[in-house]
Amino acid sequence: MFQRRSLFAALLPSPALAQWVPDRSIRMVAPFAAGGASDLIARMVAEEMTPLLGQQVVVENRTGAGGSVGTEAVVRARPDGLTLLMGSQATHATNPALQKLSFDPIADLAGIGPVAGVPAVMVVPADLPARTLAEFIAMAKARPGAVTYGSAGIGASTHLAGALLAQLAGIELQHVPYRGTALAMQDLIAGRINMMMDTLPTALPHIQGGRIRALAVSTTARNPTLPDVPTVAEAGVPGYEALNWYGLYAPAATPEAAVARLNAVLAALVARPAFQARLAAQGMLPMVGDRAAFTAYATADRQRWTDLVRSANITPAD
């Protein structure tokens, strides 16, 4: 996905890095509520960046409109390197496809670098007769529109991941939106819905407890946390990938020296084995890459989900 750089290379001094040093604390906006993946990753990064930058990095949860409120706050912030955003697939890829925004998150923010990817996992009730993805697809084809999948709400990553599966597998599924993942998971465990494409960190305890069963993971490679669970593509749906990624951003007009230093510091900390171990403990994958590759990835991801939203006729009001 991204070219990995060594810790040594990321820390090499350059004139640009020497020119910018933050003179006061840095505010990192997490545009979702405390306790979620965005908040968790932001706090991990802020903790690790603080000693590397010599200034306190403080996380601020600024919620609303599926992450767009906090994103816009950073877009409009003073471009001095002291206000950052923990952006994500939601803020940069799916929100522009689903909402009319007064800003362009890719054009109006400078990508500092990627941090982590949160895979999804296809899970079903423990007693569902379909024990493989192929059997689930056969079940759905035998009962068009009768097989259900739950999500955290219309336009959520859990919704779009399920819609992408239905499209690529050529099956018709009935979407059941909930107000949050927890409610959907309760109904999945009880057998009131047939499937979810849940994030791995939230589904994992229920998988390990035997309350639900994992049929496939959403990434292009198997996840070390569930090594015996195939990928969706491997299990019979070629081309499938759904990854809820996270990365750091600054206002677009932030000086190059500040962005370059922040990029080097971020790449260094993400490359640390201890940091990667913290991510792995949460079922997350480290993502390391240069700024150009990061921006290209976000741009391509936005187009991919925009195409899905349009072809599947997904709107926030449906």
BALUM-340389 format. One record per residue (C-alpha): residue in one letter; x, y, z. Coordinates in steps of 0.02 Angstrom, whole numbers, padded with zeros to 5 digits, always signed. Example, Ala and Ser with C-alpha at 12.3 -4.5 7.8 and 13.67 -1.06 7.14 Angstrom:
REM BALUM-340389
{node "A"; {+00615; -00225; +00390}} {node "S"; {+00684; -00053; +00357}} 
END
This chain:
REM BALUM-340389
{node "M"; {+00000; +00000; +00000}} {node "F"; {+00138; +00120; +00047}} {node "Q"; {+00326; +00107; +00029}} {node "R"; {+00402; +00079; +00200}} {node "R"; {+00543; +00190; +00255}} {node "S"; {+00670; +00146; +00387}} {node "L"; {+00674; +00238; +00552}} {node "F"; {+00849; +00297; +00509}} {node "A"; {+00793; +00372; +00344}} {node "A"; {+00646; +00458; +00425}} {node "L"; {+00759; +00543; +00553}} {node "L"; {+00894; +00605; +00434}} {node "P"; {+00917; +00792; +00460}} {node "S"; {+00879; +00913; +00320}} {node "P"; {+00874; +01103; +00304}} {node "A"; {+00684; +01098; +00304}} {node "L"; {+00678; +01000; +00467}} {node "A"; {+00799; +01118; +00551}} {node "Q"; {+00696; +01272; +00508}} {node "W"; {+00535; +01232; +00601}} {node "V"; {+00516; +01202; +00787}} {node "P"; {+00347; +01221; +00871}} {node "D"; {+00350; +01362; +00999}} {node "R"; {+00196; +01308; +01096}} {node "S"; {+00079; +01161; +01117}} {node "I"; {-00001; +01077; +00966}} {node "R"; {-00187; +01042; +00951}} {node "M"; {-00236; +00879; +00866}} {node "V"; {-00420; +00872; +00820}} {node "A"; {-00504; +00702; +00827}} {node "P"; {-00669; +00731; +00735}} {node "F"; {-00761; +00589; +00821}} {node "A"; {-00814; +00553; +00999}} {node "A"; {-00696; +00492; +01134}} {node "G"; {-00673; +00304; +01142}} {node "G"; {-00682; +00269; +00955}} {node "A"; {-00540; +00222; +00838}} {node "S"; {-00507; +00403; +00784}} {node "D"; {-00490; +00458; +00965}} {node "L"; {-00385; +00308; +01013}} {node "I"; {-00262; +00329; +00870}} {node "A"; {-00252; +00518; +00895}} {node "R"; {-00207; +00495; +01079}} {node "M"; {-00076; +00362; +01040}} {node "V"; {+00005; +00476; +00910}} {node "A"; {-00005; +00631; +01022}} {node "E"; {+00079; +00537; +01165}} {node "E"; {+00222; +00479; +01054}} {node "M"; {+00244; +00645; +00961}} {node "T"; {+00255; +00752; +01117}} {node "P"; {+00435; +00705; +01166}} {node "L"; {+00492; +00702; +00985}} {node "L"; {+00431; +00880; +00953}} {node "G"; {+00472; +00950; +01124}} {node "Q"; {+00296; +01021; +01144}} {node "Q"; {+00137; +00949; +01215}} {node "V"; {+00019; +00878; +01085}} {node "V"; {-00159; +00893; +01151}} {node "V"; {-00306; +00797; +01076}} {node "E"; {-00470; +00890; +01055}} {node "N"; {-00629; +00793; +01012}} {node "R"; {-00732; +00901; +00895}} {node "T"; {-00879; +00799; +00837}} {node "G"; {-01026; +00818; +00718}} {node "A"; {-01086; +00778; +00541}} {node "G"; {-00990; +00615; +00531}} {node "G"; {-00822; +00700; +00561}} {node "S"; {-00851; +00849; +00447}} {node "V"; {-00867; +00978; +00588}} {node "G"; {-00694; +00940; +00658}} {node "T"; {-00619; +00927; +00484}} {node "E"; {-00684; +01099; +00435}} {node "A"; {-00618; +01172; +00597}} {node "V"; {-00442; +01120; +00545}} {node "V"; {-00468; +01179; +00366}} {node "R"; {-00511; +01353; +00436}} {node "A"; {-00373; +01353; +00569}} {node "R"; {-00218; +01461; +00562}} {node "P"; {-00091; +01367; +00452}} {node "D"; {+00056; +01371; +00572}} {node "G"; {+00082; +01186; +00603}} {node "L"; {+00003; +01197; +00775}} {node "T"; {-00170; +01133; +00727}} {node "L"; {-00181; +00957; +00655}} {node "L"; {-00319; +00835; +00608}} {node "M"; {-00327; +00648; +00632}} {node "G"; {-00411; +00618; +00464}} {node "S"; {-00482; +00456; +00401}} {node "Q"; {-00575; +00365; +00265}} {node "A"; {-00732; +00448; +00333}} {node "T"; {-00668; +00627; +00328}} {node "H"; {-00578; +00615; +00161}} {node "A"; {-00662; +00478; +00060}} {node "T"; {-00841; +00438; +00111}} {node "N"; {-00901; +00606; +00179}} {node "P"; {-00868; +00696; +00013}} {node "A"; {-00967; +00558; -00073}} {node "L"; {-01116; +00574; +00045}} {node "Q"; {-01118; +00756; +00099}} {node "K"; {-01117; +00928; +00018}} {node "L"; {-00962; +01003; +00096}} {node "S"; {-00907; +01185; +00091}} {node "F"; {-00727; +01129; +00077}} {node "D"; {-00623; +00994; -00009}} {node "P"; {-00534; +00891; +00124}} {node "I"; {-00397; +00837; +00004}} {node "A"; {-00364; +01006; -00079}} {node "D"; {-00388; +01109; +00080}} {node "L"; {-00281; +01003; +00194}} {node "A"; {-00098; +00952; +00179}} {node "G"; {-00071; +00767; +00205}} {node "I"; {+00068; +00740; +00332}} {node "G"; {+00066; +00551; +00325}} {node "P"; {-00030; +00391; +00359}} {node "V"; {-00039; +00310; +00531}} {node "A"; {-00145; +00153; +00534}} {node "G"; {-00277; +00049; +00448}} {node "V"; {-00423; -00031; +00537}} {node "P"; {-00482; -00187; +00444}} {node "A"; {-00660; -00246; +00438}} {node "V"; {-00712; -00426; +00466}} {node "M"; {-00866; -00512; +00397}} {node "V"; {-00956; -00589; +00545}} {node "V"; {-01115; -00691; +00560}} {node "P"; {-01214; -00767; +00706}} {node "A"; {-01129; -00918; +00781}} {node "D"; {-01272; -01032; +00728}} {node "L"; {-01293; -00969; +00549}} {node "P"; {-01293; -01121; +00433}} {node "A"; {-01174; -01034; +00310}} {node "R"; {-01000; -01071; +00375}} {node "T"; {-00899; -00996; +00232}} {node "L"; {-00914; -00842; +00122}} {node "A"; {-00958; -00953; -00026}} {node "E"; {-01100; -01032; +00072}} {node "F"; {-01161; -00860; +00127}} {node "I"; {-01163; -00799; -00054}} {node "A"; {-01259; -00955; -00105}} {node "M"; {-01384; -00922; +00034}} {node "A"; {-01407; -00742; -00022}} {node "K"; {-01430; -00793; -00204}} {node "A"; {-01562; -00919; -00153}} {node "R"; {-01657; -00784; -00055}} {node "P"; {-01632; -00618; -00146}} {node "G"; {-01661; -00469; -00031}} {node "A"; {-01705; -00578; +00119}} {node "V"; {-01530; -00593; +00192}} {node "T"; {-01490; -00445; +00303}} {node "Y"; {-01334; -00353; +00357}} {node "G"; {-01320; -00223; +00494}} {node "S"; {-01215; -00066; +00507}} {node "A"; {-01178; +00080; +00622}} {node "G"; {-01287; +00191; +00511}} {node "I"; {-01314; +00247; +00333}} {node "G"; {-01148; +00296; +00255}} {node "A"; {-01044; +00220; +00396}} {node "S"; {-00894; +00116; +00347}} {node "T"; {-00988; -00038; +00405}} {node "H"; {-01129; +00004; +00284}} {node "L"; {-01018; +00039; +00135}} {node "A"; {-00911; -00116; +00165}} {node "G"; {-01068; -00222; +00159}} {node "A"; {-01134; -00132; +00004}} {node "L"; {-00968; -00161; -00083}} {node "L"; {-00975; -00346; -00042}} {node "A"; {-01152; -00360; -00112}} {node "Q"; {-01102; -00269; -00271}} {node "L"; {-00945; -00370; -00306}} {node "A"; {-01024; -00536; -00258}} {node "G"; {-01178; -00502; -00365}} {node "I"; {-01301; -00528; -00222}} {node "E"; {-01447; -00428; -00154}} {node "L"; {-01439; -00395; +00032}} {node "Q"; {-01557; -00296; +00143}} {node "H"; {-01467; -00158; +00239}} {node "V"; {-01522; -00130; +00419}} {node "P"; {-01447; +00032; +00489}} {node "Y"; {-01427; +00056; +00677}} {node "R"; {-01378; +00202; +00786}} {node "G"; {-01205; +00136; +00819}} {node "T"; {-01109; -00026; +00806}} {node "A"; {-01153; -00090; +00980}} {node "L"; {-01339; -00102; +00942}} {node "A"; {-01306; -00191; +00777}} {node "M"; {-01190; -00313; +00863}} {node "Q"; {-01322; -00355; +00994}} {node "D"; {-01444; -00403; +00856}} {node "L"; {-01312; -00501; +00762}} {node "I"; {-01270; -00604; +00916}} {node "A"; {-01457; -00634; +00943}} {node "G"; {-01478; -00689; +00762}} {node "R"; {-01597; -00548; +00716}} {node "I"; {-01484; -00498; +00571}} {node "N"; {-01377; -00613; +00465}} {node "M"; {-01212; -00522; +00442}} {node "M"; {-01104; -00371; +00483}} {node "M"; {-00944; -00301; +00409}} {node "D"; {-00883; -00239; +00578}} {node "T"; {-00715; -00163; +00621}} {node "L"; {-00596; -00296; +00684}} {node "P"; {-00556; -00214; +00852}} {node "T"; {-00740; -00208; +00904}} {node "A"; {-00787; -00379; +00834}} {node "L"; {-00636; -00473; +00900}} {node "P"; {-00694; -00501; +01080}} {node "H"; {-00859; -00574; +01017}} {node "I"; {-00768; -00686; +00893}} {node "Q"; {-00650; -00748; +01027}} {node "G"; {-00796; -00776; +01145}} {node "G"; {-00886; -00884; +01017}} {node "R"; {-01037; -00771; +01009}} {node "I"; {-01013; -00736; +00823}} {node "R"; {-00911; -00818; +00684}} {node "A"; {-00788; -00734; +00565}} {node "L"; {-00801; -00783; +00382}} {node "A"; {-00675; -00664; +00301}} {node "V"; {-00570; -00508; +00329}} {node "S"; {-00583; -00355; +00218}} {node "T"; {-00399; -00327; +00180}} {node "T"; {-00293; -00396; +00038}} {node "A"; {-00191; -00502; +00159}} {node "R"; {-00243; -00607; +00307}} {node "N"; {-00238; -00523; +00476}} {node "P"; {-00112; -00590; +00604}} {node "T"; {-00246; -00580; +00738}} {node "L"; {-00356; -00703; +00641}} {node "P"; {-00231; -00803; +00538}} {node "D"; {-00353; -00942; +00494}} {node "V"; {-00485; -00823; +00424}} {node "P"; {-00468; -00793; +00236}} {node "T"; {-00482; -00625; +00149}} {node "V"; {-00643; -00586; +00057}} {node "A"; {-00548; -00592; -00107}} {node "E"; {-00467; -00758; -00061}} {node "A"; {-00636; -00830; -00012}} {node "G"; {-00714; -00796; -00181}} {node "V"; {-00744; -00609; -00212}} {node "P"; {-00596; -00544; -00314}} {node "G"; {-00551; -00360; -00300}} {node "Y"; {-00631; -00334; -00130}} {node "E"; {-00543; -00220; -00006}} {node "A"; {-00612; -00109; +00132}} {node "L"; {-00493; -00025; +00252}} {node "N"; {-00538; +00115; +00371}} {node "W"; {-00375; +00211; +00365}} {node "Y"; {-00312; +00354; +00474}} {node "G"; {-00183; +00488; +00440}} {node "L"; {-00124; +00658; +00499}} {node "Y"; {-00166; +00822; +00411}} {node "A"; {-00132; +01009; +00429}} {node "P"; {-00213; +01161; +00345}} {node "A"; {-00160; +01172; +00162}} {node "A"; {-00059; +01333; +00181}} {node "T"; {+00048; +01265; +00323}} {node "P"; {+00232; +01304; +00286}} {node "E"; {+00327; +01164; +00199}} {node "A"; {+00458; +01161; +00337}} {node "A"; {+00324; +01122; +00468}} {node "V"; {+00241; +00988; +00362}} {node "A"; {+00408; +00907; +00321}} {node "R"; {+00460; +00899; +00504}} {node "L"; {+00291; +00832; +00558}} {node "N"; {+00301; +00701; +00420}} {node "A"; {+00473; +00644; +00475}} {node "V"; {+00422; +00633; +00659}} {node "L"; {+00262; +00540; +00617}} {node "A"; {+00350; +00416; +00503}} {node "A"; {+00480; +00384; +00638}} {node "L"; {+00355; +00346; +00773}} {node "V"; {+00245; +00236; +00662}} {node "A"; {+00400; +00136; +00615}} {node "R"; {+00438; +00098; +00798}} {node "P"; {+00409; -00085; +00843}} {node "A"; {+00332; -00034; +01009}} {node "F"; {+00204; +00077; +00923}} {node "Q"; {+00164; -00057; +00795}} {node "A"; {+00139; -00180; +00938}} {node "R"; {+00013; -00059; +01017}} {node "L"; {-00081; -00052; +00852}} {node "A"; {-00077; -00241; +00832}} {node "A"; {-00150; -00263; +01005}} {node "Q"; {-00302; -00168; +00941}} {node "G"; {-00312; -00267; +00778}} {node "M"; {-00243; -00118; +00680}} {node "L"; {-00111; -00113; +00544}} {node "P"; {+00032; +00015; +00535}} {node "M"; {+00039; +00121; +00377}} {node "V"; {+00200; +00209; +00331}} {node "G"; {+00229; +00309; +00172}} {node "D"; {+00281; +00472; +00094}} {node "R"; {+00161; +00618; +00076}} {node "A"; {+00135; +00599; -00112}} {node "A"; {+00087; +00416; -00095}} {node "F"; {-00029; +00458; +00051}} {node "T"; {-00119; +00593; -00048}} {node "A"; {-00133; +00479; -00201}} {node "Y"; {-00206; +00340; -00093}} {node "A"; {-00336; +00455; -00013}} {node "T"; {-00385; +00525; -00183}} {node "A"; {-00407; +00352; -00259}} {node "D"; {-00504; +00292; -00106}} {node "R"; {-00624; +00439; -00118}} {node "Q"; {-00657; +00400; -00301}} {node "R"; {-00686; +00216; -00263}} {node "W"; {-00816; +00250; -00128}} {node "T"; {-00896; +00390; -00230}} {node "D"; {-00920; +00266; -00372}} {node "L"; {-00999; +00141; -00251}} {node "V"; {-01115; +00271; -00173}} {node "R"; {-01177; +00323; -00345}} {node "S"; {-01195; +00149; -00419}} {node "A"; {-01283; +00081; -00264}} {node "N"; {-01390; +00239; -00250}} {node "I"; {-01340; +00269; -00068}} {node "T"; {-01399; +00434; +00008}} {node "P"; {-01398; +00494; +00188}} {node "A"; {-01588; +00501; +00187}} {node "D"; {-01626; +00329; +00119}} 
END
